[in-house]
Amino acid sequence: MENLFRLVDHEDFFARRCVWVNGPVIVGAGPSGLATAACLREQGVPFVVLERAECIASLWQKRTYDRLKLHLPKQFCQLPRMEFPQDFPEYPSRRQFIDYLESYARRFEISPNFNECVQLARYDETSGLWRIRTVQARGSSRSETEYICRWLVVATGENAERVMPEIDGLAEFKGEVVHACDYKSGEKFAGKRVLVVGCGNSGMEVSLDLCNHNAEPSIVVRSSVHVMPREVLGKSTFELAVFLMKWLPLWLVDKILLILAWLVLGGIGKYGLKRPSMGPMELKNERGKTPVLDVGALKKIRSGEIKVVPGIKRLSRGHVVELVNGDKLDVDSVVLATGYKSNVPSWLQESEFFSKNGYPKSQFPNGWKGNAGLYAVGFTRRGLSGASSDAMRIAQDIGKVWKVETRQKQRATACHRRCISQF
């Protein structure tokens, strides 16, 4: 409490509503934030979750396409202390995953403060506390709140903001241009020529969805990409890789995976898909680049229903796209499957733990804890299993301090009562 009073010296302390949080503040109510909150609940530590949207898991609820399913088997995607329902399929749909997250929040009594957008978070060295300033908008009204706490958990993750590429002539293009976060279904693109920019899992699935809705998609493949079968002999490729990495060196695991991919998918180079020199798991570990798990797009590429084209040179007036090889395409629409990025640098005033790109400077498994009570969850580039691992570590770390201090306070209170009873 002494530290709290030191904040009064700041000029803007009384300019907004201030809230003292008796535990950590968690920024973000996606899977990472929910997992951390649930683990803290299990440790008996109080917390506050701040979420800028009006719902949990806003990425999944508002910025994903209808046909999306989890790319990995459900056992690799479940959050701590709660499995998926047994009647869920091996690869739950988008709607099923949202239902799971909502059940998770109810089970662990997680009630985020919705519509609260964090504007600034900084560590106050004078008081030794974190100050998190938020803006809450409801209709035409707007209010500001400052949360003060000892621990700050950054759970906004790797996919907070869309990445909009700089493409020459984009403003002059007369066709529709949408980011994949605004793409829901290929239904409205039926009969149209659509250029998909980006050949990751989203780009491949959007191209497949467009094809299934009788559109004419072309996909831009600028660089090399690993395309792997989602399953080998009925077993998840990812599950197989995890098993092999327990016993074999990474380079050998990659060799085995690439041989299996060739046996299942055949050669892909002749279709304009060049594999990187680095193996799929090494590339994932070193650079965070996830291999494409094929769910049917490759078959459409082989048949010519999805055309593979090189990089874009520029978009011309009207509906023409000029490619780097000199070819020109007439397209009606462009879908930018160019991914997402962290937004941490826009609101966190800190430079020791987080780098300029919004990721912790320390690599997995050491990127979850900074100094002065700062934590990060969901930045491992290892999906939901990585986020769950971080969440459990964070809760245990805070829980140790919380339990020690709680016992000390209880002993002090008991001693105080004994002293009073003597008079």
Secondary structure by P-SEA (a helix, b strand, c coil): caaaaaacccccccccbbbbbcbbbbccccaaaaaaaaaaaaacccbbbbbccccccccccccccccccccccccccccccccccccccccccaaaaaaaaaaaaaaaccccccccccccccccccccbbbbbbccccccbbbbbbbbccbbbbccccccbbbbccccccccccccccccccccccccccccbbbbccccaaaaaaaaaaaaaccbbbbbbcbbbbbbbcccccccaaaaaaaaaacccaaaaaaaaaaaaaaaccccccccbbbccccaaaaaaaccccccccccaaaaaaaccbbbbcccccccccccccccccccccccccccccbbbbccccccccccccccccccccccccccccccbbbbcccccccaaaaaaaaaaaaaaaaaaaaaaaaaaaaaaaaaaaaaaac
